[in-house]
Amino acid sequence: MLESTPTVICILGMHRSGTSCLTGSLEESGVDLGERHTWNPHNIKGNRENQAIVDLNDLVLASNAAAWDQPRHLVRWSAEQLKEARRLVTPVTASKCVAFKDPRTLLTLDGWVQAVPELRFIGIYRHPMHVAQSLNNRSGMPIDAGLDLWYRYNQRLWRHYCRRKFPVLCFDDEEALFKKKLKNILIDFGLYDGDKKIEFYEAGLRTASADGSYKLARRFLRLLKKLKTIAE
């Protein structure tokens, strides 16, 4: 590839965990998302996802008898799927930095790393009960099923962090703290522009709260503690 190829950032995080907020904030900072959704019935500011990337992830999962809510430990990609992944994140514009997000990417990540080895990552997580409640509110998913899915996704996030070391944010942080940490990440990536305000984040985007009476099993608490230690 040409030396002028832009930085390509992949946002990693579980569904309902602030990935849209993080991606929208990156776009405000000048990161090119290409074609993306700017409205969603479950996210008034849009999930900022490229539908072609979502479709590819769904295709890869389906070809492995898996789905976004039915992860498999091992996911194999075809040569054609790898080629398509590469094409989808190769911009036709002279952008300095491009990014994409789809929570399913945590389930298909090995193929993305193989297809685009220069990928850089930013992760984000949220308290398991917040995620489970949000999934329940959105689609009626039982709380226990949502918690189990949170664990499977975020275990992958943790393992990938251990291999690659990248910044991770917590969507449960208060707005001022979230923006401060995001600013530090933008500086590290060479993307910070003091003339551009980071306004995509709004506290109202967090629409689910945890049931304080629900006792989380130890495995959730252990993983949550690990994620807290790596958050910026």
BAFI-3210 file (N, C-alpha, C; in Angstrom, 3 decimals, decimal comma, padded with zeros to 6 digits):
// residues 232
n [1|2|3|4|5|6|7|8|9|10|11|12|13|14|15|16|17|18|19|20|21|22|23|24|25|26|27|28|29|30|31|32|33|34|35|36|37|38|39|40|41|42|43|44|45|46|47|48|49|50|51|52|53|54|55|56|57|58|59|60|61|62|63|64|65|66|67|68|69|70|71|72|73|74|75|76|77|78|79|80|81|82|83|84|85|86|87|88|89|90|91|92|93|94|95|96|97|98|99|100|101|102|103|104|105|106|107|108|109|110|111|112|113|114|115|116|117|118|119|120|121|122|123|124|125|126|127|128|129|130|131|132|133|134|135|136|137|138|139|140|141|142|143|144|145|146|147|148|149|150|151|152|153|154|155|156|157|158|159|160|161|162|163|164|165|166|167|168|169|170|171|172|173|174|175|176|177|178|179|180|181|182|183|184|185|186|187|188|189|190|191|192|193|194|195|196|197|198|199|200|201|202|203|204|205|206|207|208|209|210|211|212|213|214|215|216|217|218|219|220|221|222|223|224|225|226|227|228|229|230|231|232]
n.u [000,832|000,253|002,461|001,064|-001,229|-003,983|-004,335|-006,085|-008,727|-010,265|-013,138|-013,789|-016,178|-018,889|-022,355|-024,635|-022,924|-021,767|-020,339|-021,296|-021,427|-018,700|-017,676|-019,055|-017,998|-015,347|-015,719|-016,546|-014,111|-012,780|-012,288|-012,739|-015,628|-016,756|-019,500|-022,271|-024,664|-026,840|-029,023|-031,117|-033,594|-033,137|-031,168|-030,854|-028,986|-027,850|-026,187|-023,768|-022,651|-021,214|-023,066|-022,258|-020,055|-021,236|-022,889|-020,960|-019,742|-021,961|-022,310|-019,925|-020,234|-022,629|-021,780|-020,344|-022,134|-023,035|-024,013|-024,729|-025,763|-025,168|-022,394|-019,401|-016,536|-014,443|-013,982|-014,028|-012,720|-013,346|-011,243|-012,297|-013,916|-012,014|-010,679|-012,724|-013,077|-010,701|-011,037|-013,218|-012,284|-010,472|-010,029|-011,349|-010,841|-008,652|-008,182|-006,867|-007,261|-009,269|-012,166|-014,050|-016,905|-018,512|-020,156|-020,135|-017,675|-015,937|-016,440|-015,529|-012,926|-010,319|-010,148|-010,347|-007,971|-006,166|-006,778|-006,383|-003,712|-002,521|-004,326|-005,506|-006,672|-009,438|-011,019|-014,131|-016,188|-018,953|-020,851|-021,947|-024,680|-025,946|-025,730|-027,119|-029,667|-030,267|-030,338|-032,503|-034,498|-034,495|-034,970|-036,191|-034,553|-033,754|-032,469|-030,407|-029,449|-028,503|-026,442|-024,722|-023,999|-022,698|-020,447|-019,150|-018,514|-016,935|-014,904|-013,483|-012,690|-010,952|-008,980|-007,957|-006,913|-004,824|-003,107|-002,540|-002,556|-004,164|-005,959|-008,673|-011,972|-014,486|-017,912|-019,545|-018,484|-018,708|-019,767|-017,841|-015,457|-015,310|-014,966|-012,531|-010,768|-011,102|-010,072|-007,340|-006,772|-007,191|-005,119|-002,911|-003,236|-002,717|-004,796|-006,066|-007,728|-007,896|-009,756|-012,031|-014,987|-015,934|-018,879|-020,662|-021,131|-023,630|-025,212|-027,757|-027,714|-027,196|-029,349|-030,183|-030,235|-028,623|-029,971|-029,959|-030,454|-029,733|-027,495|-024,328|-022,570|-019,378|-017,642|-018,368|-017,791|-015,039|-014,093|-015,053|-013,538|-010,986|-011,325|-011,711|-009,180|-007,731|-008,870|-008,572]
n.v [-001,206|002,363|004,829|006,953|005,993|006,221|006,286|003,598|003,054|000,834|000,545|-001,048|-002,839|-003,985|-004,452|-001,795|-000,349|002,125|002,421|003,745|006,387|006,904|006,558|008,548|010,767|010,620|011,126|013,796|014,871|014,837|012,404|010,142|008,430|007,368|006,026|005,947|005,166|007,648|007,847|005,992|003,824|003,031|004,628|007,863|009,549|008,048|004,988|005,123|003,240|001,476|000,033|-001,914|-003,076|-004,144|-006,002|-007,690|-008,731|-010,084|-011,976|-013,454|-014,504|-015,984|-017,891|-019,441|-020,677|-018,965|-015,951|-012,481|-012,646|-015,182|-016,223|-017,829|-019,759|-020,142|-018,609|-018,794|-017,291|-016,805|-016,553|-014,683|-013,164|-012,005|-010,407|-008,644|-007,340|-005,899|-004,188|-002,653|-000,961|000,594|003,703|005,954|008,534|011,282|010,980|011,587|009,917|007,096|005,358|002,646|000,990|-001,768|-003,700|-006,479|-007,002|-007,751|-010,431|-011,410|-010,812|-011,843|-012,257|-009,644|-008,544|-010,068|-009,334|-006,590|-005,717|-003,426|-002,185|-000,056|000,303|001,277|000,801|000,267|-000,055|-001,084|-001,196|-004,465|-004,904|-002,600|-002,915|-005,339|-004,602|-002,616|-004,118|-005,683|-003,731|-002,896|-005,155|-007,118|-009,096|-011,578|-010,811|-012,463|-013,692|-011,464|-010,681|-012,875|-012,636|-010,157|-010,929|-012,714|-011,072|-009,037|-010,464|-011,166|-008,607|-007,980|-009,996|-009,348|-006,859|-007,603|-008,739|-006,676|-004,106|-001,224|001,925|002,130|002,986|003,872|003,726|004,349|006,444|009,814|012,649|014,803|013,573|011,469|012,888|014,121|011,940|010,953|013,082|012,844|010,465|011,207|013,040|011,319|009,839|011,691|013,292|015,366|018,453|021,590|023,442|022,126|021,037|018,485|017,216|015,214|013,302|012,800|012,813|011,801|009,777|007,460|005,224|003,209|001,754|000,053|-002,730|-002,555|-004,591|-006,935|-009,548|-009,911|-012,630|-014,098|-014,298|-012,221|-009,992|-010,281|-009,953|-007,405|-005,932|-006,268|-004,874|-002,310|-001,741|-001,287|000,827|004,120]
n.w [000,000|-000,375|001,057|002,019|003,067|005,231|008,854|010,303|012,359|014,573|016,421|019,378|021,200|023,269|022,314|023,073|024,692|024,442|022,092|019,835|020,712|021,205|018,614|017,180|018,455|017,645|014,962|015,072|015,662|013,334|012,141|009,487|008,727|006,533|004,643|006,775|009,340|010,484|012,013|014,206|015,485|018,076|018,884|018,914|017,772|015,878|015,030|013,854|012,165|009,422|007,004|005,198|006,416|008,707|007,429|006,313|008,615|009,674|007,650|007,819|010,416|010,078|008,237|009,877|011,473|013,471|015,283|016,133|018,687|019,330|019,857|018,638|019,539|017,712|014,646|011,247|008,289|004,803|001,866|000,122|001,805|003,487|001,640|000,989|003,436|003,617|001,443|002,235|004,233|002,989|002,100|-000,418|-000,397|000,557|003,317|006,583|008,708|009,197|010,420|011,881|013,262|014,709|016,902|016,506|015,512|017,524|017,658|015,297|015,060|014,550|011,794|010,804|011,778|010,379|007,746|007,760|008,907|009,956|011,566|014,169|017,542|019,641|022,635|024,428|027,308|029,428|032,457|033,306|034,104|033,206|030,458|030,058|030,931|029,065|026,688|027,295|027,440|024,799|023,113|024,575|025,584|027,949|031,214|032,286|029,959|028,599|030,308|030,105|027,436|027,530|028,982|027,212|025,012|026,222|027,385|025,147|024,396|026,511|026,197|023,685|024,236|025,950|024,130|022,305|023,474|023,857|024,027|026,351|027,145|029,621|029,520|031,573|032,934|034,168|032,201|031,937|032,735|030,917|028,518|029,032|029,174|026,597|025,137|025,781|024,482|021,816|021,540|021,802|019,482|017,628|016,766|017,967|018,001|019,073|018,275|017,685|019,083|021,368|021,316|020,925|022,846|025,258|028,382|028,348|026,491|027,755|028,603|030,291|033,522|036,276|038,085|041,377|043,172|042,038|042,114|040,943|039,445|040,322|038,131|036,426|037,998|038,326|035,680|035,149|036,972|035,845|033,445|034,413|035,342|033,039|031,775|030,558]
ca.u [000,000|001,009|002,883|000,096|-002,416|-004,324|-004,542|-007,398|-009,078|-011,408|-013,693|-014,197|-017,027|-020,138|-023,588|-025,212|-021,827|-021,189|-019,523|-021,816|-021,005|-017,266|-017,459|-019,521|-017,035|-014,184|-016,106|-016,490|-012,707|-012,231|-012,073|-013,643|-016,350|-017,340|-020,954|-022,637|-026,019|-026,898|-030,243|-031,465|-034,708|-032,648|-030,072|-031,340|-027,889|-027,338|-025,161|-022,510|-022,117|-021,220|-023,894|-021,513|-019,216|-022,165|-023,315|-019,847|-019,627|-023,078|-022,043|-018,877|-020,824|-023,592|-021,041|-019,786|-023,275|-023,035|-024,736|-024,289|-026,183|-024,784|-020,969|-018,649|-015,148|-013,592|-014,683|-013,162|-013,022|-012,920|-010,334|-013,121|-014,347|-010,849|-010,453|-013,775|-012,776|-009,639|-011,592|-014,170|-011,606|-009,514|-010,803|-011,073|-010,511|-007,324|-008,375|-005,740|-007,639|-010,601|-012,539|-015,307|-017,316|-019,636|-019,858|-019,879|-016,248|-015,289|-016,658|-014,894|-011,747|-009,115|-010,150|-010,036|-006,537|-005,457|-007,020|-005,888|-002,780|-002,125|-005,419|-005,323|-007,906|-009,895|-012,082|-015,041|-017,023|-019,992|-021,229|-022,758|-026,110|-026,433|-025,846|-028,191|-030,944|-030,483|-030,754|-033,849|-035,379|-034,530|-035,496|-036,784|-033,620|-033,703|-031,294|-029,327|-028,890|-027,723|-025,217|-023,831|-023,474|-021,717|-019,218|-018,488|-017,941|-015,896|-013,766|-012,716|-012,062|-009,844|-007,929|-007,301|-006,087|-003,606|-002,222|-002,188|-002,477|-004,760|-006,754|-010,020|-012,796|-015,645|-019,085|-020,214|-017,875|-019,444|-019,469|-016,590|-014,343|-015,273|-014,387|-011,125|-010,032|-011,130|-009,119|-006,000|-006,620|-007,049|-003,757|-002,000|-003,409|-002,418|-006,056|-006,710|-007,803|-008,518|-010,837|-013,197|-015,593|-016,449|-020,219|-021,529|-021,506|-024,650|-025,575|-029,029|-027,498|-027,184|-030,778|-030,489|-029,506|-028,516|-030,821|-029,061|-030,745|-029,245|-026,138|-023,542|-021,697|-017,975|-016,946|-018,635|-017,058|-013,609|-013,828|-015,294|-012,367|-009,902|-011,597|-011,503|-007,742|-007,116|-009,525|-007,735]
ca.v [000,000|003,597|005,358|007,949|005,329|006,808|005,442|002,955|002,755|-000,027|000,726|-002,340|-002,785|-004,732|-003,730|-000,983|-000,014|003,425|002,431|004,793|007,668|007,031|006,714|009,878|011,736|010,577|011,810|015,220|015,258|014,821|011,050|009,816|007,173|006,923|005,900|005,460|005,480|008,820|007,750|004,622|003,896|002,790|005,562|009,018|010,174|007,086|004,092|005,445|002,015|001,281|-001,150|-002,942|-003,773|-004,951|-007,122|-008,624|-009,445|-011,025|-013,060|-014,299|-015,239|-016,962|-018,988|-020,249|-021,067|-018,071|-014,691|-011,495|-013,097|-016,588|-016,252|-019,090|-019,547|-020,076|-018,112|-018,865|-016,400|-017,234|-015,615|-013,609|-012,309|-011,226|-009,400|-007,640|-006,552|-004,969|-003,184|-001,793|000,037|001,306|004,867|006,520|009,936|011,519|011,170|011,308|008,830|006,536|004,482|001,922|000,250|-002,686|-004,586|-007,842|-007,142|-008,510|-011,860|-011,772|-009,955|-012,456|-012,012|-008,230|-008,346|-010,697|-008,578|-005,217|-005,855|-002,127|-001,656|000,418|000,027|001,961|-000,006|000,882|-001,036|-000,551|-002,132|-005,550|-004,753|-001,545|-003,499|-006,333|-003,890|-001,941|-005,144|-006,059|-002,641|-002,777|-006,315|-008,102|-010,157|-011,813|-010,235|-013,453|-013,869|-010,261|-010,737|-013,876|-012,062|-009,151|-011,624|-013,276|-009,974|-008,307|-011,367|-010,998|-007,292|-008,106|-010,830|-008,613|-005,837|-008,249|-008,999|-005,511|-002,895|-000,053|002,663|001,644|003,932|003,357|004,526|004,725|007,664|011,059|013,292|015,568|012,629|010,763|013,778|014,326|010,743|010,900|014,084|012,270|009,474|011,951|013,577|010,201|009,403|012,820|013,718|016,420|019,795|022,403|024,247|021,273|020,645|017,125|017,426|014,089|012,662|013,402|011,880|011,189|008,614|006,290|005,127|002,067|001,729|-001,281|-003,130|-002,702|-005,799|-008,094|-009,903|-010,453|-013,766|-013,713|-014,161|-010,878|-009,047|-010,397|-009,345|-005,966|-005,384|-006,217|-003,791|-001,042|-001,481|-000,871|002,026|005,313]
ca.w [000,000|-000,440|002,337|002,451|003,584|006,528|010,019|010,339|013,741|014,808|017,755|019,913|022,383|023,269|022,023|024,141|025,605|024,138|020,876|018,940|021,275|020,954|017,178|016,817|018,986|016,751|013,727|015,369|015,726|011,987|011,631|008,387|008,924|005,274|004,729|008,092|009,770|011,350|012,811|014,555|016,435|019,433|019,127|018,163|017,033|014,912|015,570|013,154|011,575|007,978|006,822|004,466|007,394|009,496|006,584|006,198|009,885|009,754|006,705|008,405|011,535|009,569|007,596|010,970|012,301|014,625|015,106|017,126|020,010|019,467|019,505|018,597|019,956|016,524|013,459|010,069|007,173|003,474|001,212|-000,437|002,911|003,898|000,604|001,117|004,634|003,244|000,537|002,936|005,066|002,165|001,650|-001,740|-000,160|001,124|004,747|007,464|009,599|009,009|011,528|011,756|014,449|014,731|018,030|016,041|015,180|018,597|017,405|014,026|015,084|013,972|010,352|010,563|012,031|009,259|006,517|007,911|010,037|010,503|012,373|015,539|018,258|020,838|023,214|025,383|027,986|030,296|033,515|032,728|034,330|032,321|029,127|030,074|031,025|027,794|025,734|027,691|027,037|023,339|022,390|025,463|025,935|029,392|031,862|032,380|028,614|028,319|031,106|029,512|026,200|027,965|029,371|026,025|024,234|026,944|027,542|023,914|024,479|027,455|025,610|022,607|024,890|026,458|022,993|021,498|024,308|023,225|025,016|026,636|027,891|030,332|029,190|032,817|033,470|033,992|030,918|031,953|032,809|029,639|027,513|029,367|028,766|025,140|024,664|025,899|023,418|020,560|021,522|021,548|018,098|016,755|016,175|018,753|017,436|020,093|017,706|017,490|020,346|021,456|021,836|020,593|024,109|026,105|029,443|027,995|025,644|028,632|028,900|031,161|034,792|036,839|039,198|042,511|043,937|041,296|042,529|039,840|039,738|040,468|036,845|035,921|038,842|038,014|034,370|035,300|037,656|034,863|032,507|035,110|035,481|031,769|031,260|030,657]
c.u [000,863|001,348|001,879|-001,189|-002,736|-004,346|-005,951|-007,668|-010,323|-011,872|-014,252|-015,048|-018,304|-021,300|-024,059|-024,165|-021,152|-020,328|-019,981|-021,371|-019,520|-017,001|-017,914|-018,585|-015,772|-014,493|-016,069|-015,062|-012,017|-011,955|-013,151|-014,288|-016,903|-018,854|-021,309|-024,044|-025,989|-028,199|-030,563|-032,592|-034,286|-031,483|-030,345|-030,248|-027,281|-026,257|-023,811|-021,859|-022,206|-021,957|-023,162|-020,617|-020,074|-022,579|-022,201|-019,682|-020,749|-022,854|-021,001|-019,448|-021,773|-022,889|-020,355|-020,878|-023,328|-023,861|-024,288|-024,647|-025,941|-023,321|-020,422|-017,193|-014,232|-014,431|-013,699|-013,665|-012,589|-011,971|-011,108|-013,577|-013,200|-010,562|-011,480|-013,542|-011,728|-010,194|-012,456|-013,499|-010,490|-010,234|-010,394|-010,734|-009,131|-007,418|-007,110|-006,013|-009,056|-010,890|-013,826|-015,618|-018,519|-019,330|-019,563|-018,404|-015,487|-015,410|-015,940|-013,489|-010,516|-009,023|-009,816|-008,546|-005,715|-005,586|-006,408|-004,915|-002,349|-003,224|-004,940|-006,675|-008,154|-011,072|-012,960|-015,888|-018,012|-020,352|-022,164|-024,260|-026,717|-026,665|-027,019|-029,554|-031,280|-030,935|-032,175|-034,861|-035,578|-035,268|-036,081|-035,861|-033,610|-032,395|-030,139|-028,664|-028,038|-026,412|-024,222|-023,204|-022,435|-020,392|-018,464|-017,825|-016,754|-014,712|-012,874|-011,999|-010,825|-008,679|-007,208|-006,438|-004,775|-002,610|-001,695|-001,995|-002,966|-005,616|-008,166|-010,737|-013,930|-016,835|-019,873|-019,625|-018,790|-018,934|-018,124|-015,383|-014,188|-014,581|-012,910|-010,280|-009,987|-010,153|-007,702|-005,738|-006,422|-005,648|-002,763|-002,060|-003,082|-003,646|-006,675|-006,601|-008,580|-009,667|-012,126|-013,719|-016,115|-017,814|-021,155|-022,027|-022,565|-025,041|-026,869|-028,898|-027,472|-028,586|-031,142|-029,647|-029,556|-029,526|-029,913|-029,284|-030,195|-027,791|-025,394|-022,680|-020,238|-017,279|-017,167|-017,837|-015,570|-013,276|-014,032|-014,103|-011,186|-010,090|-011,361|-010,017|-007,115|-007,755|-008,650|-008,152]
c.v [001,252|004,103|006,364|007,325|005,847|005,782|004,870|002,504|001,880|000,190|-000,602|-002,161|-003,571|-003,841|-002,978|-000,527|001,309|003,473|003,521|006,171|007,909|007,284|008,080|010,967|011,776|011,305|013,320|015,740|015,170|013,453|010,717|008,452|006,618|006,916|005,301|005,897|006,670|008,881|006,288|004,693|003,689|003,709|006,799|009,733|009,228|006,216|004,255|004,209|002,052|-000,029|-002,272|-003,742|-004,656|-006,191|-008,163|-009,418|-010,471|-012,224|-014,021|-015,134|-016,327|-018,157|-019,885|-020,701|-020,260|-016,832|-013,745|-011,921|-014,585|-016,740|-017,676|-018,787|-019,353|-019,665|-018,086|-017,929|-017,059|-016,186|-014,425|-012,640|-011,445|-010,102|-008,281|-006,760|-005,498|-003,834|-002,176|-000,719|000,744|002,506|005,334|007,997|010,051|011,783|010,832|010,094|008,389|005,587|003,751|001,235|-000,623|-003,640|-006,027|-008,088|-007,875|-010,009|-012,347|-011,183|-010,555|-012,205|-010,573|-007,950|-008,941|-009,860|-007,192|-005,199|-004,534|-001,496|-001,180|000,342|001,018|001,142|000,791|-000,219|-000,315|-001,610|-003,207|-005,403|-003,656|-002,098|-004,470|-005,654|-003,189|-002,930|-005,611|-005,002|-002,611|-003,932|-007,400|-009,242|-010,352|-011,306|-011,225|-013,689|-012,665|-010,240|-011,732|-013,348|-010,980|-009,824|-012,126|-012,184|-009,348|-009,175|-011,289|-009,644|-007,355|-008,888|-010,091|-007,494|-006,439|-008,523|-007,721|-004,217|-001,659|000,662|002,112|002,677|003,207|004,270|004,943|005,989|008,862|011,790|014,007|014,640|011,872|011,618|014,037|013,145|010,622|011,908|013,534|011,238|010,167|012,539|012,481|009,736|010,528|013,404|014,910|017,768|020,654|023,245|023,442|020,801|019,209|017,197|016,248|013,397|013,481|012,365|011,147|009,981|007,329|006,117|003,966|002,153|000,336|-001,503|-003,427|-003,956|-007,063|-008,351|-010,562|-011,622|-013,315|-013,501|-012,777|-009,832|-009,081|-009,712|-007,837|-005,297|-005,264|-005,049|-002,426|-000,708|-000,983|000,386|003,232|006,177]
c.w [000,000|000,952|002,891|002,997|004,976|007,650|009,966|011,770|013,777|016,251|018,230|021,166|022,168|022,827|023,266|025,154|025,294|022,899|019,914|019,406|020,997|019,478|016,692|017,291|018,132|015,445|013,927|015,343|014,378|011,412|010,601|008,650|007,615|005,363|006,082|008,422|010,734|012,141|013,034|015,574|017,881|019,792|018,277|017,382|015,997|015,508|014,881|012,540|010,058|007,710|006,095|005,411|008,292|008,704|006,449|007,486|010,055|008,838|007,257|009,549|011,040|008,924|008,612|011,942|013,590|014,299|016,203|018,545|020,233|019,051|019,444|018,934|018,751|015,328|012,295|008,975|005,865|002,899|000,642|000,649|003,421|002,909|000,716|002,342|004,326|002,381|001,289|003,787|004,313|001,548|000,259|-001,614|000,463|002,622|005,525|008,325|009,281|010,170|011,198|013,073|014,140|015,876|017,626|015,742|016,280|018,379|016,153|013,928|014,425|012,475|010,020|010,764|010,894|007,988|006,568|009,093|010,664|011,362|013,743|016,235|019,389|021,363|024,161|026,014|028,891|031,327|032,952|032,938|033,468|030,918|029,070|030,131|029,719|026,720|026,029|027,246|025,525|022,680|023,286|025,843|027,457|029,994|031,914|031,024|028,242|029,076|030,514|028,235|026,514|028,285|028,146|025,189|024,964|027,319|026,305|023,903|025,375|026,847|024,493|023,176|025,388|025,346|022,361|022,297|023,560|024,262|025,130|027,502|028,612|030,068|030,433|033,435|033,261|032,750|030,907|031,960|031,501|028,580|027,777|028,912|027,247|024,544|024,710|024,809|022,071|020,433|021,173|020,097|017,106|016,097|016,889|018,050|018,431|019,586|017,514|018,837|020,267|022,126|021,590|021,855|024,832|027,149|029,115|027,084|026,460|029,200|029,814|032,423|035,379|037,955|040,387|043,326|043,276|041,661|041,368|040,300|039,712|039,134|036,244|036,698|038,550|036,701|034,440|035,976|036,704|033,899|033,147|035,200|034,184|031,192|031,515|031,836]
res [m|l|e|s|t|p|t|v|i|c|i|l|g|m|h|r|s|g|t|s|c|l|t|g|s|l|e|e|s|g|v|d|l|g|e|r|h|t|w|n|p|h|n|i|k|g|n|r|e|n|q|a|i|v|d|l|n|d|l|v|l|a|s|n|a|a|a|w|d|q|p|r|h|l|v|r|w|s|a|e|q|l|k|e|a|r|r|l|v|t|p|v|t|a|s|k|c|v|a|f|k|d|p|r|t|l|l|t|l|d|g|w|v|q|a|v|p|e|l|r|f|i|g|i|y|r|h|p|m|h|v|a|q|s|l|n|n|r|s|g|m|p|i|d|a|g|l|d|l|w|y|r|y|n|q|r|l|w|r|h|y|c|r|r|k|f|p|v|l|c|f|d|d|e|e|a|l|f|k|k|k|l|k|n|i|l|i|d|f|g|l|y|d|g|d|k|k|i|e|f|y|e|a|g|l|r|t|a|s|a|d|g|s|y|k|l|a|r|r|f|l|r|l|l|k|k|l|k|t|i|a|e]
***
